[in-house]
Every structure is written in C-alpha cells, then in structure tokens.
Amino acid sequence: SDGVDVYAADTGLYEKTIILPDAELLQVSTSNQGYSQRGTFSFLTGGWALDYNPNNELLYVASYNGDVIYVIDTNVDQVGETITVADDPYTVKVDTVTDKVIVASLAGNAVTILTPVELSSSPGNFEHEISSELKTGSAPWCLDIDSINHLAYVSHRGSSYLSVINIIDEVEVAQIPLSGRVQCVAVDEVEHMVYTTLFTSNDLVKINGETFEIIDTIEVESSTWDLIVEPKSHKIYASYQGDD
C-alpha cells in the first residue's frame, strides 16, 4: 500500500491511513522487446519496517523499495521528513537514550545513523541529518540495540559475524565471529545478553553483550526467522519460518 495504517489500541479498530509521499514508483521495462513494445508501469510501495521513539513521539518507517526513511509525527499523524538512505533499508531501530536512529540497508551495504539536530531558525524543533554511514559487512539486514551500553548489533546476509557499533562514537568496535551467516538479532538490555540465529542451522546463539564472548548454543526446533526478548521475564520469543 502507499501508507501506514493506524488502529486504536483499546478497540483494535482501524482509524486511518497515513499516506506516505512519493510512494508510487515508476519502473521502465528493461526487456529485450522492441522499443515500441516497452512500457512504463507504476506500483505502490510502503513501510517495510518501523520503530517508535516515545521521547519525541516520532515514528520511523523504512521504505525498502523507495530507499528512504519517513519520519511521522504521531501527534498529528503526518510525515514531517523524508530522508534518503542507502539502497533497500531493511531494518530501522531507535536508540531511546541518544535519540539516534540506526538503519540497516541490504543492497546498499551500509548502516546509516540518523541524528536529530535542533534548527537554529526554529529553537525546539528538530530535523534529522545523516551523521554516519558505516560499511560493516556484506548486506546488513537485521539489528537490535542495547541503549544502556550504547551498542548496536548488526547481522548480514553475506558475512558470518555480528557487527558491534558504538552508537555514541558511531564506529564499529567489534566483529563477533559465528559459524554461519546470522539471521536475526535480539538484545536483553537488562542482562546485556545478545541472541542470534543462523541461516544454516537451527541454533540459537547466546552472546555476552559486554565481553562479546559466546556463552551457549541452544538447538531449537526449526529455522528461526525473528526473535524478541521480553525484558522483565527474560523470555525469548521466536517465530519459525517454515513450521507455521
């Protein structure tokens, strides 16, 4: 679609759609047909991933096909900024301590850091600037953040390690080697533990997020597509790609 749907949390009912600017993309046919048989067609794109910052009440939406991050003011449910990033932004995460936004771009081979900067012409109002674009590995695509330790952990489709980024200094500080390409990442900020899964096995890997050492490898039932950690109970929830 060309927007982000809004639902009421108390009733679950649909309220509206926030239209994303320039969500209709034009594509010219690149077939080997004669020029007269070629055509231009359009399609609608939308949000691929999103994250919310409760500090400034902004919603960040990654447009995978549009190569942009939309910034939505949730007080009025309107797009305030459209920021061009490296090709195919796959994941967007907010660091709620620094208010920086971390974007992993799959085809762009880059991790982009967006920083809110106060406007000199309008004190109290902010716009985002690209403060860093890091080359951490081949096809970065999943990430999670330990806001307390100011670290972001990034996985890659084409690299067999987990990249660690210092969010304050905006530099890569470590690469944690693993036995295969990393599928997904989840961080327990209370215990500073990092959990990852691999494309090539059913293993769930537990990593000390402060020493970057592998603590344990746990075999799960199937290939895990995504993970999330519940910080109070320290339970890990996993979705399996092929087992319903």
Summary of the structure (lengths in Angstrom):
residues: 244
radius of gyration: 19.4
end to end distance: 25.3
largest distance: 62.9
contacts: 766
relative contact order: 0.09
helix: 1%
strand: 59%
